Amino acid sequence: MKQSLLTLALSVFIANVYAWPPKPGAVKGDIFVHDPAMIKRGSNYYVFGTHNDVSITKSSDRVNFKSAGSAVPWMGSTDVWAPDVSVHGNEYWLYYSTSTFGTQQSCIYMATSKTLESGSWTNKGKVICSKTGSAYNAIDPNLVKDLKGGLWLSFGSFYGGIYIVQLDSTGKVKSGASPKLIARRSSPDAMEGPFIYPHNNMYYLFTSWGNCCVDSKNVKEKSSEPYHIKVCRSKSITGPYTDAGGVQCTNGGGLELLKGQSGIWGVGGQGVFRDGNNDVLYYHYYDSKDNYSSKLGINYLTWDSNGWPIAY
């Protein structure tokens, strides 16, 4: 009898902890963000996001967030999207993209800072651009360091899928390097926002599938594919990436990691970072109970016996 009760209690505990899809963890304050990029410096967490400019919010506990200015100002005729932030020695690198919605007239830029704070960022210029007819769309950048210390930039949104290109030590495209396709799906190719996370000698490629954006006058929950997060992995940073069923991610493969649920729409724009002993998944979602505001979502990741991530 005691064993049966213990087994039941354990089953209930597991079901509650790993209920799928899980709800976002508790955050509050200035959490209105799109395409978040998160990093920690000392005891403070910084979240960078878009649109119009690259905004900054800060937190000392990863729960309470407060606006802290912007890293990159609004550029007027073009939107500023999808920042990515990383640390390199005593310097922070910020990648971001400019584009006009629904076109390939896009560029990825770079800026650097010693502190992450508003007003400290120095523009380093263009990294890679695309135009109508290019094989890719040069938005949604993500810098990743391979297991040997080499630098790479993944990027892409619709228009042919996700690409990766090697960088030099200054963070610009390496001389002679060409972008390589690492993931795509069939038309209309609704895949974007790549983020590559090294784990256990593998490279995990997280992507956002479906329609990213909604407002109270443009509700797409029931009429089209909502944003959701999928993942593939590879032993090599340049691929081939496959999903848990062995389907190549250049052929539409992808293991679903997280999707929306009642009140939570459009889960995506994701990233992952190591915080102490935890792998943390962050993303944005639309809160249908708050006029479809775009908010910060945070969950932990664990890894199953086959090495695939589980959000909880």
Residue, then its C-alpha position, 0 to 999 in steps of 0.5 A: m500500500k505504501q509503495s502504491l501511494l509513493t508511486l502515485a505521488l511520484s507520478v503526480f509530481i512528474a506530471n506537474v513538473y513536466a506538464w506539456p506545454p509548460k506555462p512560462g515561469a514567473v516574471k513581472g515588471d517591464i516584460f513587454v518584449h519581442d525577440p528577446a536576447m538574454i545575458k548575465r553580467g555579475s548579478n544582473y540579467y539583461v534582456f535585449g529586444t525589438h521593435n523600432d530600437v534595441s531595448i534593454t531591460k534589467s533584473s537582479d533576480r530574473v523575475n523583476f525587470k525594469s527598463a534600462g534604455s536602448a542599445v541601438p536607436w530607431m533607424g527611421s525608415t527600416d525596423v530594427w529586429a532580433p538582437d543577439v548578445s554574447v560576451h568575448g573576453n571583456e567585451y560584449w557583442l550585439y548583432y541585430s538586423t534591419s529590414t522592411f517586413g516581408t522583404q529580403q532587403s535586409c542587413i545584419y549589423m554589429a555593435t560592441s560594449k564593455t558594460l552592456e548599458s545604454g549609451s555604451w554601444t559602438n557601431k561596428g557596421k554591416v556584417i552580411c546583407s541580402k536583397t531580392g532574389s538572394a538565397y537567404n534573408a539576412i535577419d535574426p542573427n545568432l552568434v555561436k562559438d564552436l567547440k574549438g573556439g571558432l565563431w559562426l553566425s546563424f541567421g535566416s527568416f523564410y526565403g530559403g531557410i536557415y543559414i550559417v557562415q563563419l566569422d573572423s576574430t573581429g566578428k565579421v564574415k571570414s574572408g572567402a566564407s560562404p553561407k551554408l544552408i542548415a534548415r528549411r521547410s517547404s513553402p511558405d517556409a515559415m521558419e526563422g529565429p535560429f539559435i544554436y546551443p552547444h550541449n554535450n558535444m552536440y550542437y542544438l539548433f532551435t528555430s521558430w516555426g509559423n506566424c510570429c506576430v499578432d495584435s488585438k485587431n489581427v488575431k491569428e490563433k484559429s486561422s493560421e499556424p501559430y509560432h512554436i519552437k522546434v529543435c534539431r541537432s548535429k555533431s558538426i556546427t555546419g550540419p547535417y542537423t536532424d530531429a529525434g526521428g532522424v529527419q534532416c532539418t533541411n527537409g523539414g525536420g524538427l522536434e517540437l519543444l514548446k508551443g502555446q496554450s490557453g491564453i498564451w499565443g505565438v511562442g518563439g523568438q527563443g534563446v538558451f543560456r546557462d545560468g549556474n547549474n541550469d539551462v534556461l530557455y527564454y522567448h516571447y509570447y502573446d498574452s491573449k488576456d492582456n490585449y495580446s501584448s508580447k511578453l517575456g517567457i522563461n522556462y528551464l530545460t532538462w535533457d532526456s536519456n537520448g539527449w533531447p531537451i524538455a522544457y518545464 
